Structure formats: structure tokens, C-alpha cells
Amino acid sequence: MQPSFPDKTYYKIGEVAKLADLKSSVLRFWETEFTFLRPEKSSSGQRLYTKQDIETIQQIKHLLYQEKYTIEGVRKRLKPQRSRCPEPQPAGQEQQDLRSILSQVRQELVSLRAAL
């Protein structure tokens, strides 16, 4: 039975460490070893974990400590599950349209700043 955690959008590293019963240093180390474990960072550099990140951490912990997988074994086991499809890049004309829109927005912002 997995422990329940508070219903929040983001969790700080200390909270995640307590929920997973791990040290913060272990979580930071795992970020260097597992490319699929990349929490967002706030403007101040604080790691912000999601529920999906916590579930991934719990899977990693289970595989390493209970199933006795190696770090490489965990990478191979979880990589296919966690691989994210890359965002489609806009094609030529779409990219030009986006640049045009951004240019117009920038011009409007500059004119607003000048008016202040």
C-alpha cells in the first residue's frame, strides 16, 4: 500500500524525501543518473516535484532496494515507460507566422512601456 500524499501540484525536495523515506542527497543523485527524473525548478532554483515524479521515485526505490536492480537496470526498465514524445516543431510557414505574432506582441509591449 502506497502512502498517500497531500493534494498539491508541486512538492519541494524535503517533502518528497520524507514521503519516499529517502535523503535529499539521494534524490539529487538520482536526478544525475536517471534522465527521466527531472523536476522543474522555481525561479529561486528550488526543485518542484509533481505527483508523477514522486511515483517515479517510488518505482526507482522499489527496483533498487527491493528488487535489487542496478542503476543501469533501472534505467533500462523505466526508460521506455517514461520516454516522452518530443513536442512537434512548427513547420516553415507556421514558424514564420509565430515569429510574426511574437514580433507584433513585442511592438505592442514596447509601445505600452513608452506610454507609461
Sequence and secondary structure as in RCSB ss.txt:
>XXXX:A:sequence
MQPSFPDKTYYKIGEVAKLADLKSSVLRFWETEFTFLRPEKSSSGQRLYTKQDIETIQQIKHLLYQEKYTIEGVR
KRLKPQRSRCPEPQPAGQEQQDLRSILSQVRQELVSLRAAL
>XXXX:A:secstr
        S EEHHHHHHHHT  HHHHHHHHHH TT   EE TT  EEE HHHHHHHHHHHIIIIIS   HHHHH
HHHHHHH         HHHHHHHHHHHHHHHHHHHHHHHH 
